[in-house]
Amino acid sequence: MGRRFAVVSRILVGSVAITLVLQVAPLAGQESSRPVASQDRPAQGGSSEDRSAQDGLSKDGLRNNGSSGDGLSQDRPLLTLPLYLEMEGVSNPKLSPDGGRIVYSRSWVDVMTDSRESAIWIMNADGSRNRFLTEGSSPAWSPSGDRLAFLGCGATDADPLVLTDCTEDAHEQVWVRIMEGEGESSLTQVTRLTEDASNPSWSPDGTRLAFVMFVEEEDPWGIELPPRPEGAEWTADPRIIDQVWYRRD
């Protein structure tokens, strides 16, 4: 059975935030397996049916609650951790300039590395020939449709023709893939950044690429405190936090 795609939407009703999760099964005839080693996740304590039985789940990943005491006796779907790890997401669909092809990002959780992975897939505009294209995300067609810019990991001193794994020394770089003509399917890393890039975009004539990157700006502490006398027991110096995401679990 093909893996489910998930569309997550968050809406605000009054002062209450509600998260909606819509599961969409792959279309018939589409390839639903991932082309990377993590596509067939190893069994964790038995087969998926065994794990579902142990967790009280049916084969479709839904928990059978029985009567919940609120007057509902039918099965009620719950988002469980095993089900979440099987869910995939799609984003950034881009139609080619000639209207014949669509590229999009496909993401999932790699349970072996506890990280989120992504790849770019391509299909015909009618949904046929859905297939893997390359690792990466955020695809952007060139105006002529013969090149595709995207984000992928690379280091400043790495091979500019081969994608690398994201590490402390490798960041999201802008890459270009030749889609047709001489050098078709070849990849080239076109940036050597020490910070992650995002949102690549072509100029109208296809000769330049723009992208977004974090640039650290010095923000000195503007208050001068008097010197502390030797041996004085003062309150500890203030702790300055200048990051939007100070801490994240």
MARBA-3410 file (N, C-alpha, C, O; in Angstrom, 1 decimal):
249
0.8,-1.2,0.0,0.0,0.0,0.0,0.9,1.2,0.0,1.8,1.3,0.8 ~ 0.6,2.2,-0.9,1.4,3.4,-1.0,1.3,4.3,0.3,0.4,4.2,1.1 ~ 2.3,5.0,0.5,2.4,5.9,1.7,1.4,7.1,1.5,1.1,7.5,0.4 ~ 0.9,7.6,2.7,0.0,8.7,2.6,0.8,10.0,2.5,1.9,10.1,3.1 ~ 0.2,10.9,1.8,0.7,12.3,1.9,-0.1,13.0,2.9,-1.3,12.7,3.2
0.4,14.1,3.5,-0.3,14.8,4.6,-0.2,16.3,4.2,0.8,16.8,3.9 ~ -1.4,16.9,4.4,-1.5,18.3,4.2,-1.9,18.9,5.6,-2.9,18.6,6.1 ~ -1.0,19.8,6.2,-1.3,20.3,7.5,-1.6,21.8,7.4,-0.9,22.5,6.7 ~ -2.7,22.2,8.0,-3.1,23.6,8.0,-3.5,24.0,9.4,-4.1,23.3,10.1 ~ -3.1,25.2,9.7,-3.3,25.8,11.0,-4.2,27.0,10.9,-3.8,28.0,10.2
-5.4,27.0,11.5,-6.3,28.2,11.4,-6.5,28.7,12.8,-6.4,28.0,13.8 ~ -7.0,29.9,12.9,-7.3,30.6,14.2,-8.7,30.9,14.2,-9.3,31.6,13.4 ~ -9.4,30.3,15.2,-10.8,30.6,15.5,-11.0,31.3,16.8,-10.8,30.6,17.9 ~ -11.2,32.6,16.8,-11.3,33.3,18.0,-9.9,33.3,18.6,-8.9,33.8,17.9 ~ -9.7,32.8,19.8,-8.4,32.8,20.4,-7.9,31.3,20.5,-6.9,31.0,21.2
-8.5,30.4,19.7,-8.1,29.0,19.7,-7.5,28.6,18.4,-8.1,28.9,17.3 ~ -6.3,28.1,18.4,-5.6,27.6,17.2,-6.0,26.2,16.9,-5.9,25.4,17.8 ~ -6.4,25.9,15.7,-6.8,24.5,15.4,-5.9,24.0,14.2,-5.7,24.7,13.3 ~ -5.3,22.8,14.4,-4.5,22.2,13.4,-5.3,21.1,12.7,-5.8,20.2,13.3 ~ -5.3,21.2,11.3,-6.0,20.2,10.5,-5.0,19.4,9.8,-4.1,19.9,9.2
-5.2,18.1,9.8,-4.3,17.1,9.1,-5.2,16.4,8.2,-6.1,15.6,8.6 ~ -4.9,16.5,6.9,-5.6,15.8,5.8,-4.7,14.8,5.2,-3.6,15.1,4.7 ~ -5.1,13.5,5.2,-4.2,12.4,4.6,-4.8,12.1,3.2,-6.0,11.9,3.0 ~ -3.9,12.1,2.3,-4.2,11.9,0.9,-3.4,10.7,0.3,-2.2,10.7,0.4 ~ -4.1,9.7,-0.1,-3.4,8.5,-0.7,-2.8,8.8,-2.0,-3.4,9.7,-2.8
-1.7,8.2,-2.5,-1.1,8.5,-3.8,-2.1,8.1,-4.9,-2.9,7.1,-4.7 ~ -2.1,8.7,-6.0,-2.9,8.4,-7.1,-2.5,7.0,-7.7,-1.3,6.6,-7.6 ~ -3.4,6.3,-8.3,-3.1,5.0,-8.9,-2.1,5.2,-10.0,-2.2,6.1,-10.8 ~ -1.1,4.3,-10.0,-0.1,4.3,-11.0,1.1,5.1,-10.7,2.1,5.1,-11.4 ~ 1.0,5.9,-9.6,2.2,6.7,-9.3,3.1,5.9,-8.5,2.8,5.0,-7.8
4.4,6.3,-8.6,5.4,5.6,-7.8,5.4,6.2,-6.4,5.5,7.4,-6.3 ~ 5.2,5.4,-5.4,5.1,6.0,-4.1,6.3,5.7,-3.2,6.4,6.3,-2.1 ~ 7.2,4.9,-3.6,8.4,4.6,-2.8,9.4,5.7,-3.0,9.5,6.3,-4.1 ~ 10.2,5.9,-2.0,11.3,6.9,-2.1,12.5,6.3,-2.7,12.8,5.1,-2.5 ~ 13.3,7.0,-3.5,14.5,6.4,-4.2,15.7,6.4,-3.4,16.8,6.0,-3.9
15.6,6.7,-2.1,16.8,6.8,-1.2,16.7,5.6,-0.3,15.7,4.9,-0.1 ~ 17.9,5.3,0.4,18.0,4.2,1.2,17.0,4.2,2.4,16.6,3.1,2.9 ~ 16.5,5.4,2.8,15.6,5.4,3.9,14.1,5.1,3.5,13.3,5.1,4.4 ~ 13.9,4.8,2.2,12.5,4.7,1.8,11.9,3.4,2.4,10.7,3.4,2.7 ~ 12.7,2.3,2.6,12.2,1.1,3.2,12.7,1.1,4.6,13.8,0.5,4.8
11.9,1.6,5.5,12.4,1.7,6.9,12.5,0.3,7.5,11.6,-0.5,7.3 ~ 13.6,0.0,8.2,13.7,-1.3,8.8,12.7,-1.5,9.9,12.2,-0.5,10.5 ~ 12.3,-2.7,10.1,11.3,-3.1,11.1,11.8,-2.7,12.4,12.9,-2.9,12.8 ~ 10.9,-2.2,13.2,11.2,-1.8,14.6,10.4,-2.6,15.6,9.3,-2.3,15.9 ~ 11.0,-3.8,15.9,10.3,-4.6,16.8,9.2,-5.5,16.1,8.2,-5.8,16.7
9.4,-5.9,14.9,8.5,-6.7,14.2,7.9,-6.0,13.0,8.3,-4.9,12.7 ~ 6.9,-6.7,12.3,6.3,-6.1,11.1,5.4,-4.9,11.5,5.1,-4.7,12.7 ~ 5.0,-4.2,10.5,4.1,-3.0,10.7,2.8,-3.5,11.3,2.2,-2.8,12.1 ~ 2.3,-4.7,10.9,1.1,-5.2,11.5,1.2,-5.6,12.9,0.4,-5.3,13.7 ~ 2.4,-6.2,13.2,2.7,-6.5,14.6,2.7,-5.2,15.5,2.2,-5.2,16.6
3.4,-4.2,15.0,3.6,-3.0,15.8,2.2,-2.3,15.9,1.9,-1.7,17.0 ~ 1.4,-2.4,14.8,0.1,-1.8,14.9,-0.8,-2.5,16.0,-1.5,-1.8,16.8 ~ -0.7,-3.8,16.0,-1.4,-4.6,17.0,-1.0,-4.2,18.4,-1.8,-4.1,19.3 ~ 0.3,-4.1,18.6,0.9,-3.8,19.9,0.4,-2.4,20.4,0.1,-2.2,21.6 ~ 0.3,-1.5,19.4,-0.1,-0.1,19.7,-1.6,0.1,19.8,-2.1,1.2,20.0
-2.4,-1.0,19.5,-3.8,-0.9,19.5,-4.3,-0.2,18.2,-5.4,0.4,18.2 ~ -3.6,-0.3,17.1,-4.0,0.3,15.9,-4.5,-0.7,14.9,-4.0,-1.9,14.9 ~ -5.4,-0.3,14.0,-5.8,-1.1,12.9,-4.8,-1.0,11.8,-3.8,-0.2,11.9 ~ -5.0,-1.8,10.7,-4.0,-1.8,9.6,-3.9,-0.4,9.0,-2.8,-0.1,8.4 ~ -4.9,0.4,9.0,-4.8,1.7,8.4,-4.3,2.8,9.3,-4.4,4.0,9.0
-3.8,2.4,10.5,-3.2,3.3,11.4,-4.1,4.1,12.3,-3.7,5.0,13.0 ~ -5.4,3.6,12.4,-6.4,4.3,13.2,-6.6,3.5,14.5,-6.6,2.3,14.5 ~ -6.7,4.2,15.6,-6.9,3.5,16.9,-8.4,3.3,17.1,-9.2,4.1,16.9 ~ -8.7,2.1,17.5,-10.1,1.7,17.8,-10.4,2.0,19.2,-10.0,1.3,20.2 ~ -11.1,3.1,19.4,-11.4,3.6,20.8,-12.6,2.9,21.4,-12.8,2.9,22.6
-13.5,2.4,20.5,-14.7,1.9,21.0,-15.6,3.0,21.5,-15.5,4.1,20.9 ~ -16.4,2.8,22.5,-17.2,3.9,23.1,-16.3,4.8,23.9,-15.6,4.3,24.8 ~ -16.4,6.1,23.6,-15.5,7.0,24.3,-16.3,7.7,25.5,-15.7,8.5,26.2 ~ -17.6,7.4,25.7,-18.3,8.0,26.7,-18.9,9.3,26.3,-19.7,9.9,27.1 ~ -18.7,9.8,25.1,-19.3,11.0,24.6,-20.4,10.8,23.6,-20.9,11.7,22.9
-20.9,9.5,23.6,-22.0,9.2,22.7,-21.5,8.7,21.3,-22.4,8.4,20.5 ~ -20.2,8.6,21.1,-19.7,8.2,19.8,-19.1,6.8,20.0,-18.2,6.6,20.8 ~ -19.5,5.8,19.2,-19.0,4.5,19.4,-18.2,4.1,18.2,-17.6,3.0,18.2 ~ -18.2,4.9,17.1,-17.4,4.5,15.9,-15.9,4.8,16.1,-15.5,5.5,17.0 ~ -15.1,4.2,15.2,-13.7,4.4,15.3,-13.3,5.9,15.1,-13.9,6.5,14.2
-12.4,6.4,15.9,-12.0,7.8,15.8,-10.5,7.8,15.5,-9.7,7.3,16.3 ~ -10.1,8.5,14.4,-8.7,8.5,14.0,-7.9,9.4,14.9,-8.3,10.5,15.3 ~ -6.7,8.9,15.3,-5.8,9.7,16.2,-4.4,9.7,15.5,-4.0,8.7,14.9 ~ -3.8,10.8,15.6,-2.4,11.0,15.0,-1.4,10.4,16.0,-1.2,11.1,17.0 ~ -0.9,9.2,15.8,0.0,8.6,16.7,1.4,8.7,16.1,1.6,9.1,15.0
2.4,8.5,17.0,3.8,8.6,16.5,4.2,7.6,15.4,4.8,8.1,14.4 ~ 3.8,6.4,15.4,4.1,5.5,14.3,3.4,6.0,13.0,4.0,5.9,11.9 ~ 2.2,6.5,13.1,1.6,7.1,11.9,2.3,8.3,11.4,2.4,8.5,10.2 ~ 2.7,9.2,12.4,3.4,10.4,12.0,4.7,10.1,11.2,5.0,10.8,10.3 ~ 5.4,9.1,11.7,6.7,8.8,11.0,6.5,8.2,9.6,7.4,8.1,8.9
5.2,7.8,9.3,5.0,7.2,8.0,4.4,8.3,7.0,4.2,8.1,5.8 ~ 4.1,9.5,7.6,3.5,10.5,6.8,4.5,11.3,6.0,5.7,11.5,6.4 ~ 4.2,11.7,4.8,5.0,12.5,3.9,4.3,13.8,3.6,3.1,13.9,3.6 ~ 5.1,14.8,3.2,4.5,16.1,2.8,5.0,16.5,1.4,6.1,16.2,1.0 ~ 4.2,17.3,0.7,4.6,17.8,-0.6,4.4,19.3,-0.5,3.5,19.9,0.2
5.3,20.1,-1.2,5.3,21.5,-1.2,6.0,22.1,-2.4,6.6,21.3,-3.2 ~ 5.9,23.3,-2.6,6.5,24.1,-3.7,6.3,23.5,-5.1,7.3,23.3,-5.8 ~ 5.1,23.2,-5.5,4.9,22.8,-6.9,5.1,23.9,-7.8,4.7,25.0,-7.7 ~ 5.9,23.6,-8.9,6.3,24.6,-9.9,6.0,24.0,-11.3,6.5,23.0,-11.7 ~ 5.2,24.8,-12.1,4.9,24.4,-13.4,6.0,24.9,-14.4,6.4,26.0,-14.3
6.5,24.0,-15.3,7.5,24.4,-16.2,7.0,25.5,-17.2,5.8,25.6,-17.4 ~ 7.9,26.3,-17.7,7.4,27.4,-18.6,6.6,27.0,-19.8,5.7,27.7,-20.2 ~ 6.8,25.7,-20.3,6.0,25.3,-21.4,4.7,24.6,-21.0,3.9,24.2,-21.8 ~ 4.5,24.5,-19.7,3.3,23.9,-19.1,3.2,22.4,-19.2,2.1,21.9,-18.9 ~ 4.3,21.7,-19.5,4.2,20.3,-19.7,4.7,19.5,-18.5,4.3,18.3,-18.4
5.4,20.1,-17.5,5.9,19.3,-16.4,5.7,20.1,-15.1,5.6,21.3,-15.1 ~ 5.7,19.4,-14.0,5.6,19.9,-12.7,6.7,19.3,-11.8,6.8,18.1,-11.8 ~ 7.4,20.2,-11.1,8.4,19.7,-10.1,7.8,20.1,-8.7,7.1,21.1,-8.6 ~ 8.2,19.3,-7.7,7.7,19.7,-6.3,8.6,19.0,-5.3,9.4,18.1,-5.7 ~ 8.6,19.5,-4.1,9.4,19.0,-3.0,8.6,17.9,-2.3,7.4,18.1,-2.0
9.2,16.9,-1.9,8.6,15.8,-1.1,9.5,15.6,0.1,10.7,15.3,0.0 ~ 8.9,15.6,1.3,9.6,15.5,2.6,9.1,14.4,3.4,7.9,14.0,3.3 ~ 9.9,13.9,4.3,9.5,12.8,5.2,10.5,12.8,6.4,11.5,13.5,6.4 ~ 10.2,12.0,7.4,11.1,11.9,8.6,11.9,10.6,8.4,11.4,9.5,8.2 ~ 13.2,10.8,8.6,14.1,9.6,8.6,14.3,9.1,10.0,14.9,9.8,10.8
13.6,8.0,10.3,13.6,7.5,11.7,15.0,7.0,12.1,15.3,6.9,13.3 ~ 15.9,6.7,11.2,17.2,6.2,11.5,18.1,7.4,12.0,19.0,7.1,12.8 ~ 17.9,8.6,11.5,18.8,9.7,11.9,18.0,10.8,12.7,18.6,11.8,13.0 ~ 16.7,10.5,12.9,15.9,11.5,13.6,16.0,12.9,13.0,16.2,13.9,13.6 ~ 15.8,12.9,11.6,15.9,14.2,10.9,14.9,14.2,9.8,14.4,13.1,9.4
14.6,15.4,9.3,13.7,15.5,8.2,14.4,15.6,6.9,15.4,16.4,6.7 ~ 14.1,14.7,5.9,14.7,14.7,4.6,13.8,15.2,3.5,12.6,15.3,3.7 ~ 14.4,15.6,2.4,13.5,16.0,1.3,14.2,15.7,0.0,15.4,15.4,-0.1 ~ 13.3,15.6,-1.1,13.8,15.3,-2.4,12.9,16.0,-3.4,11.7,16.4,-3.0 ~ 13.3,16.2,-4.6,12.6,16.9,-5.6,12.1,15.8,-6.6,12.8,15.0,-7.1
10.8,15.8,-6.9,10.2,14.9,-7.8,9.6,15.6,-9.0,9.4,16.9,-8.9 ~ 9.4,15.0,-10.1,8.9,15.6,-11.3,7.8,14.7,-11.9,7.9,13.5,-11.8 ~ 6.8,15.3,-12.5,5.8,14.5,-13.2,5.3,15.4,-14.4,5.5,16.6,-14.5 ~ 4.6,14.7,-15.3,3.9,15.4,-16.4,2.7,16.2,-15.8,2.2,15.9,-14.7 ~ 2.3,17.2,-16.5,1.3,18.1,-16.0,-0.1,17.4,-15.8,-0.9,17.9,-15.0
-0.3,16.2,-16.5,-1.5,15.5,-16.3,-1.4,14.5,-15.1,-2.3,13.7,-14.9 ~ -0.2,14.5,-14.4,0.0,13.6,-13.3,0.7,12.3,-13.6,1.0,11.5,-12.7 ~ 0.9,12.0,-14.9,1.6,10.8,-15.3,3.1,10.9,-15.1,3.7,12.0,-15.0 ~ 3.8,9.8,-15.0,5.2,9.6,-14.9,5.8,10.4,-13.7,6.7,11.1,-13.8 ~ 5.1,10.2,-12.6,5.6,10.8,-11.3,6.9,10.0,-10.9,6.8,8.8,-10.6
8.0,10.8,-10.7,9.3,10.1,-10.5,10.2,11.0,-9.8,10.1,12.2,-9.8 ~ 11.2,10.4,-9.1,12.3,11.1,-8.4,13.2,11.8,-9.4,13.5,11.3,-10.5 ~ 13.6,13.0,-9.0,14.5,13.8,-9.8,15.9,14.0,-9.2,16.9,13.6,-9.8 ~ 15.9,14.5,-8.0,17.2,14.7,-7.3,16.9,15.0,-5.8,15.8,15.4,-5.4 ~ 17.9,14.8,-5.0,17.8,15.2,-3.6,17.8,16.8,-3.5,18.4,17.4,-4.4
17.1,17.3,-2.5,17.0,18.8,-2.4,15.6,19.3,-2.2,14.7,18.5,-1.9 ~ 15.4,20.6,-2.3,14.1,21.2,-2.1,14.1,22.5,-2.8,15.0,23.0,-3.4 ~ 12.9,23.2,-2.7,12.7,24.5,-3.3,13.1,24.7,-4.7,13.9,25.5,-5.1 ~ 12.5,23.9,-5.6,12.9,23.9,-7.1,12.4,25.2,-7.7,11.3,25.8,-7.3 ~ 13.1,25.7,-8.7,12.7,26.9,-9.5,13.1,26.8,-10.9,14.3,26.6,-11.2
12.2,26.8,-11.8,12.5,26.7,-13.3,13.2,27.9,-13.8,12.8,29.0,-13.3 ~ 14.1,27.8,-14.7,14.6,29.0,-15.4,13.6,29.4,-16.4,12.7,28.6,-16.8 ~ 13.6,30.7,-16.8,12.6,31.2,-17.8,12.5,30.3,-19.0,11.5,30.2,-19.6 ~ 13.7,29.8,-19.5,13.7,29.0,-20.7,13.3,27.5,-20.5,13.0,26.8,-21.4 ~ 13.2,27.1,-19.2,12.8,25.7,-18.9,13.9,24.7,-19.1,13.6,23.5,-18.9
15.1,25.1,-19.4,16.2,24.1,-19.6,17.0,23.9,-18.4,17.9,23.0,-18.4 ~ 16.8,24.7,-17.3,17.6,24.5,-16.1,16.6,24.6,-14.9,15.6,25.2,-15.0 ~ 17.1,24.0,-13.8,16.3,24.0,-12.6,17.2,24.4,-11.4,18.2,23.7,-11.1 ~ 16.9,25.5,-10.8,17.6,25.8,-9.5,16.9,25.2,-8.3,15.7,25.1,-8.3 ~ 17.7,24.8,-7.3,17.1,24.2,-6.1,18.1,24.3,-5.0,19.3,24.8,-5.2
17.7,24.0,-3.8,18.5,24.0,-2.6,19.0,22.6,-2.3,18.2,21.6,-2.3 ~ 20.3,22.5,-2.0,20.9,21.2,-1.6,22.1,21.5,-0.8,22.7,22.6,-0.8 ~ 22.5,20.5,0.0,23.6,20.6,0.9,25.0,20.6,0.1,25.1,19.9,-0.8 ~ 25.9,21.5,0.6,27.2,21.5,0.0,28.1,22.3,0.9,27.7,23.2,1.6 ~ 29.4,22.0,0.8,30.4,22.8,1.6,31.2,23.7,0.7,31.2,23.5,-0.6
31.9,24.6,1.3,32.7,25.6,0.5,33.8,24.9,-0.2,34.3,25.4,-1.3 ~ 34.3,23.8,0.3,35.5,23.1,-0.3,35.1,21.8,-0.8,36.0,21.0,-1.1 ~ 33.8,21.5,-1.0,33.4,20.2,-1.5,33.3,20.1,-3.0,33.4,21.2,-3.7 ~ 33.2,18.9,-3.6,33.0,18.8,-5.0,31.8,19.5,-5.5,30.7,19.2,-5.0 ~ 31.9,20.5,-6.4,30.7,21.3,-6.8,29.8,20.5,-7.7,28.8,21.1,-8.1
30.1,19.3,-8.0,29.2,18.5,-8.9,28.5,17.4,-8.2,27.7,16.7,-8.8 ~ 28.7,17.3,-6.9,28.1,16.2,-6.1,27.4,16.7,-4.9,28.1,17.4,-4.1 ~ 26.2,16.4,-4.7,25.5,16.8,-3.4,26.1,16.1,-2.2,26.6,15.0,-2.3 ~ 26.2,16.8,-1.1,26.7,16.2,0.1,25.6,16.2,1.2,24.6,16.8,1.1 ~ 25.9,15.5,2.3,25.0,15.5,3.4,25.2,16.7,4.2,26.3,17.3,4.3
24.1,17.2,4.8,24.1,18.4,5.6,24.8,18.1,6.9,24.4,17.3,7.7 ~ 25.9,18.8,7.2,26.6,18.7,8.5,26.9,20.1,9.0,26.4,21.1,8.4 ~ 27.7,20.2,10.0,28.1,21.5,10.6,28.9,22.3,9.6,28.9,23.5,9.6 ~ 29.6,21.6,8.7,30.5,22.3,7.7,29.8,22.4,6.3,30.3,23.0,5.4 ~ 28.6,21.8,6.2,27.8,21.9,4.9,26.5,22.6,5.2,25.8,22.2,6.1
26.2,23.5,4.3,24.9,24.3,4.4,24.1,24.2,3.2,24.5,23.6,2.2 ~ 22.9,24.7,3.3,22.0,24.7,2.1,22.6,25.7,1.1,22.6,26.9,1.3 ~ 23.0,25.1,-0.1,23.5,25.9,-1.2,22.5,26.0,-2.3,21.6,25.1,-2.4 ~ 22.8,26.9,-3.2,22.0,26.9,-4.5,22.7,26.1,-5.5,23.8,26.2,-5.8 ~ 21.9,25.2,-6.1,22.4,24.3,-7.1,21.6,24.5,-8.4,20.5,25.0,-8.4
22.2,24.1,-9.5,21.4,24.2,-10.8,21.6,22.8,-11.5,22.7,22.3,-11.6 ~ 20.5,22.3,-12.0,20.4,21.0,-12.7,20.1,21.3,-14.2,19.1,22.0,-14.4 ~ 20.8,20.8,-15.1,20.5,20.9,-16.5,19.3,20.0,-16.8,19.4,18.7,-16.6 ~ 18.2,20.5,-17.3,17.0,19.7,-17.6,17.0,19.1,-19.0,16.3,18.1,-19.3 ~ 17.6,19.8,-19.9,17.6,19.4,-21.3,18.7,20.0,-22.1,19.3,21.1,-21.7
19.1,19.4,-23.2,20.3,19.9,-24.0,21.6,19.3,-23.5,21.6,18.3,-22.8 ~ 22.7,20.0,-23.9,24.0,19.5,-23.5,24.2,19.5,-22.0,23.9,20.4,-21.3 ~ 24.8,18.4,-21.5,25.0,18.2,-20.1,23.7,17.9,-19.3,23.7,18.1,-18.1 ~ 22.7,17.4,-19.9,21.4,17.1,-19.3,21.7,16.2,-18.0,22.5,15.2,-18.1 ~ 21.0,16.5,-17.0,21.0,15.8,-15.7,22.3,16.1,-14.8,22.3,15.7,-13.7
23.2,16.9,-15.3,24.3,17.3,-14.5,24.0,18.4,-13.5,23.1,19.2,-13.7 ~ 24.7,18.3,-12.4,24.4,19.3,-11.3,25.6,20.2,-11.1,26.8,19.8,-11.3 ~ 25.4,21.4,-10.6,26.5,22.3,-10.3,26.1,23.2,-9.1,25.0,23.8,-9.1 ~ 27.0,23.2,-8.2,26.8,24.0,-7.0,27.3,25.4,-7.3,28.4,25.6,-7.7 ~ 26.4,26.4,-7.3,26.7,27.8,-7.7,27.0,28.7,-6.6,27.3,29.9,-6.9
26.8,28.3,-5.4,27.1,29.2,-4.2,28.1,28.5,-3.3,28.2,27.2,-3.3 ~ 28.8,29.2,-2.5,29.8,28.7,-1.5,29.5,29.5,-0.2,30.3,30.4,0.1 ~ 28.4,29.2,0.4,27.9,30.0,1.5,28.3,29.4,2.9,28.4,28.2,3.0 ~ 28.5,30.2,3.9,28.7,29.7,5.2,27.4,29.8,6.1,27.5,29.4,7.2 ~ 26.3,30.2,5.5,25.0,30.2,6.1,24.0,29.6,5.1,24.3,29.5,3.9
22.9,29.1,5.6,21.9,28.4,4.7,21.3,29.4,3.7,20.9,30.5,4.2 ~ 21.1,29.0,2.5,20.4,29.8,1.5,18.9,29.4,1.5,18.6,28.3,2.0 ~ 18.0,30.2,1.0,16.6,29.9,0.8,16.0,30.7,-0.3,16.6,31.7,-0.8 ~ 14.8,30.2,-0.8,14.0,30.9,-1.8,14.8,31.3,-3.1,14.9,32.5,-3.4 ~ 15.4,30.4,-3.8,16.1,30.8,-5.0,15.1,31.2,-6.1,14.0,30.7,-6.2
15.5,32.2,-6.9,14.6,32.8,-7.9,15.5,33.3,-9.1,16.5,33.9,-8.9 ~ 15.0,33.1,-10.3,15.7,33.5,-11.5,15.4,34.9,-11.9,14.3,35.4,-11.6 ~ 16.3,35.6,-12.5,16.0,36.8,-13.2,15.2,36.6,-14.5,15.3,35.5,-15.0 ~ 14.5,37.5,-15.0,13.6,37.3,-16.2,14.4,36.8,-17.4,13.9,36.1,-18.2 ~ 15.7,37.2,-17.5,16.5,36.8,-18.7,17.3,35.5,-18.4,18.0,35.0,-19.3
17.1,34.9,-17.2,17.8,33.6,-16.9,19.3,33.7,-16.7,19.9,32.6,-16.7 ~ 19.8,34.8,-16.5,21.3,35.0,-16.4,21.7,35.1,-14.9,22.9,35.0,-14.6 ~ 20.8,35.4,-14.0,21.2,35.6,-12.6,20.2,34.9,-11.7,19.1,34.6,-12.0 ~ 20.7,34.6,-10.5,19.9,34.0,-9.4,19.9,34.8,-8.2,20.9,35.3,-7.8 ~ 18.7,35.0,-7.6,18.6,35.7,-6.3,18.2,34.7,-5.2,17.5,33.7,-5.6
18.6,34.9,-4.0,18.3,34.0,-2.9,18.3,34.8,-1.6,18.9,35.9,-1.6 ~ 17.8,34.2,-0.6,17.8,34.8,0.8,18.8,34.1,1.6,18.9,32.9,1.6 ~ 19.6,34.9,2.4,20.6,34.3,3.3,20.7,35.2,4.6,20.6,36.4,4.5 ~ 20.8,34.5,5.7,21.0,35.3,6.9,22.4,35.9,7.0,23.4,35.3,6.7 ~ 22.4,37.2,7.3,23.6,38.0,7.4,23.6,38.6,8.8,22.8,39.4,9.2
24.6,38.1,9.6,24.7,38.6,11.0,25.0,40.1,11.0,26.0,40.5,10.4 ~ 24.3,40.8,11.8,24.5,42.2,12.0,24.9,42.5,13.4,24.3,42.1,14.3 ~ 26.0,43.2,13.6,26.5,43.5,14.9,25.6,44.4,15.6,25.2,45.5,15.1 ~ 25.2,44.0,16.8,24.2,44.8,17.6,24.9,45.0,19.0,24.5,44.2,19.9 ~ 25.7,45.9,19.2,26.5,46.0,20.4,25.5,46.5,21.6,24.5,47.1,21.4
25.9,46.0,22.7,25.2,46.4,23.9,25.4,47.9,24.2,26.6,48.3,24.4 ~ 24.4,48.7,24.1,24.5,50.2,24.1,24.6,50.8,25.5,24.6,52.1,25.6 ~ 24.5,50.0,26.5,24.5,50.6,27.9,25.9,50.4,28.5,26.3,49.2,28.6 ~ 26.5,51.4,29.0,27.8,51.3,29.6,27.6,51.3,31.1,27.1,52.2,31.7 ~ 28.0,50.2,31.7,27.9,50.0,33.2,29.1,50.5,33.9,30.2,50.4,33.3
29.0,51.0,35.1,30.2,51.5,35.8,31.0,50.3,36.2,30.5,49.2,36.4 ~ 32.3,50.5,36.4,33.2,49.4,36.8,32.8,48.9,38.2,32.4,49.7,39.0 ~ 33.0,47.6,38.3,32.7,47.0,39.6,33.9,47.1,40.6,35.0,46.7,40.2 ~ 33.7,47.7,41.8,34.8,47.8,42.7,35.4,46.4,43.0,34.6,45.4,43.1 ~ 36.6,46.3,43.3,37.3,45.1,43.7,36.6,44.5,44.9,36.6,45.2,46.0
36.2,43.2,44.9,35.6,42.6,46.0,34.1,42.9,46.2,33.5,42.3,47.1 ~ 33.5,43.7,45.3,32.1,44.0,45.5,31.2,42.8,45.1,31.6,42.1,44.1 ~ 30.1,42.6,45.8,29.2,41.6,45.5,27.9,42.2,44.8,26.9,42.4,45.5 ~ 28.0,42.4,43.5,26.9,42.9,42.8,26.0,41.8,42.2,26.4,40.7,42.1 ~ 24.9,42.3,41.7,24.0,41.4,40.9,24.8,41.0,39.7,25.5,41.7,39.1
24.6,39.7,39.2,25.3,39.2,38.1,25.0,40.1,36.8,23.9,40.7,36.7 ~ 25.9,40.1,35.9,25.7,40.9,34.7,24.5,40.3,33.9,24.2,39.2,34.0 ~ 23.8,41.2,33.2,22.6,40.8,32.5,22.9,39.8,31.4,24.0,39.8,30.8 ~ 22.0,38.9,31.1,22.2,37.9,30.0,21.4,38.4,28.8,20.2,38.6,28.9 ~ 22.1,38.6,27.7,21.5,39.2,26.5,21.1,38.1,25.5,22.0,37.3,25.1
19.9,38.0,25.1,19.4,37.0,24.1,18.9,37.8,22.9,18.0,38.5,23.0 ~ 19.6,37.6,21.8,19.2,38.3,20.5,18.8,37.4,19.4,18.9,37.8,18.2 ~ 18.4,36.2,19.7,17.9,35.2,18.7,16.4,35.0,18.8,15.9,35.0,19.9 ~ 15.8,34.9,17.6,14.3,34.7,17.6,14.0,33.3,18.2,13.1,33.2,19.1 ~ 14.7,32.3,17.8,14.6,30.9,18.4,15.7,30.8,19.4,16.8,30.3,19.1
15.3,31.1,20.7,16.3,31.0,21.7,16.5,29.5,22.1,17.7,29.1,22.3 ~ 15.5,28.8,22.2,15.6,27.4,22.6,14.5,26.6,21.9,13.3,27.1,21.8 ~ 14.8,25.4,21.4,13.8,24.6,20.7,14.0,23.1,21.0,15.2,22.7,20.9 ~ 13.0,22.4,21.3,13.1,21.0,21.6,12.9,20.2,20.3,12.9,19.0,20.3
END
